[in-house]
Amino acid sequence: MSFVQRFDKNSNRYLKIDGTGHVIAESPHPFTIPGGELLEEIEPVEPERPARAKMSDPLGDMR
């Protein structure tokens, strides 16, 4: 089975992800494969920031 890793900025931890997309391990350090090579890393998780709400001006037409 193949694995990749991704750095999660929210938790400051590396996530080990299997081929189906499930997280199977977390670590504060990068994961390695036998032989000492680092696992392939995919793009880091970007925290989602909700868009700012725009408030309508209910009295705007009267001004």
N, C-alpha and C positions, 0 to 999 in steps of 0.2 A: 504494500500500500504506500502511496506517496503522500508526503506532507509538505506544507509550506508554513511559513511563520509571518506574523503581522504584528507590528508594534501598535499598542493601544495607548494613545496619548492621555486618555481619561484616567486609566489606572497605572500608567507608566510600567506596563508589563508586556512581555512578548506572548502572543497567543499561538499555539501549535494547532493547525487546522488540517483536517483530513480531506480526502478527495471529494467528500460529499458536502463540505462546508461547515462541518461541526467542529467546535472548539474542543480539543481533547486534553489540552494541558495549558497551564500558564506559568510563566517564569519571569523573574526580574532580569535575567540574562538571556542572550540569544541562544537558541537551540542548535545543537550540532548533530551531525550524523556520525556513525562509526567511521573513524579515520580522522576525526577532528575538523572536518569541513562544516561550514555553517549551512543550515537549511536555506533553501531559496526563500527570499523575503519578498512579499507582495506589498503594494502600497499601504502606508499606515492608515489607521482609522482616523478620520477627521471628525471631531465633535460636531454634532448637528446644532446649529444655532437657528432658532426660529426667526422668521422675518418679523420685523417690527410691524405692529398693527397700525394701520392708518385710521385715525378717527375722523369721521365726517363732521362737518360743521352744520348742525341742524338749523342754525340761524343765519347761515351764510347768504341765503337768498334775500333776507330781510335787511342786510347791512348795506 
